[in-house]
Amino acid sequence: MSTRKPLIAGNWKMNLNHLEAIALVQKLAFALNDKDFDRVEVAVLPPFTDLRSVQTLVDGDKLRIVYGAQDLSQHEGGAYTGEISGAMLAKLNCTYAVIGHSERRQYHREEDDLVNAKVRAAYRHSLTPILCVGEGLEVRQEGAHIAHSLGQLDGALRKITAEQAKSIVVAYEPVWAIGTGEVATPEDAQEVCGALRVRLAELYDTEVASAVRILYGGSVKSGNIAGIMAQPDVDGALVGGASIDAAEFTKICRFSDMPG
Ligand SMILES: O=C[C@H](O)COP(=O)(O)O
């Protein structure tokens, strides 16, 4: 039995302004109770413009919800128009920073070197990376999905020490299952999540491999979460569309009450 605390993280993507963010976090705080937070870590990942409002609410009401950003700059500061630094996110008490999401890789041409630089930037500011890996449809059809995902993991972890790697969160998100309603089967999720854990043991050691939480992401809903969470190497979910619906996200956080 793993001692890893499950993590359910809601990636809001480019949805909800800061007022809507407050309303959603309030609804979640009202719906979830201490028993839920004892069992599961619940994180929200709002757009940058919402973070200060979320911080104020979480601090003011002493909520057990944690939060983070959807990206960060690899740079420390200076003339990088439009970028947000790790120091800025740390100042807002962010716990997490998503790095290498497939939408960043696809629309902003983020490659493994940049992803690695961002992982290192996150650690410089004590932010926990939620490192996303996963294959597109063509790679899956060729049967190269494991090699592809392991390659992205290797690339992201260059120059990352075992001590740092222990705290990373890895999210396996098959691109063909994101926002498509096409969910990978629990066995598909386990196949890659298990391979990622084996690779962590090869890159570091079994202590690191058994400490790291590996999430699944891609069309997660209350109706499919239980089967996914029943897999031995899946420690949570990175939820997109369903995370901006308070009732649905609450049910996902209560995955152990959902039918498998
Ligand atoms: O970060 C979340 C993933 O991209 C999954 O998004 P989705 O749940 O809308 O498929």
The ligand as a Tripos MOL2 file, in Angstrom:
@<TRIPOS>MOLECULE
LIG
   10     9     1     0     0
SMALL
NO_CHARGES

@<TRIPOS>ATOM
      1 O1         -4.4170   19.6460  -17.5740 O.2       1 LIG1
      2 C1         -5.4230   18.9850  -17.8080 C.2       1 LIG1
      3 C2         -5.5420   18.2130  -19.0170 C.3       1 LIG1
      4 O2         -5.1290   18.9070  -20.1360 O.3       1 LIG1
      5 C3         -6.8360   17.4780  -19.1760 C.3       1 LIG1
      6 O3         -7.8540   18.3080  -19.6590 O.3       1 LIG1
      7 P1         -9.3450   17.6990  -19.7870 P.3       1 LIG1
      8 O4         -9.6690   17.1210  -18.4390 O.co2     1 LIG1
      9 O5        -10.2030   18.8480  -20.1660 O.co2     1 LIG1
     10 O6         -9.2660   16.6250  -20.8290 O.co2     1 LIG1
@<TRIPOS>BOND
     1     1     2 2
     2     2     3 1
     3     3     4 1
     4     3     5 1
     5     5     6 1
     6     6     7 1
     7     7     8 2
     8     7     9 1
     9     7    10 1
@<TRIPOS>SUBSTRUCTURE
     1 LIG1         1 GROUP 0 **** ****
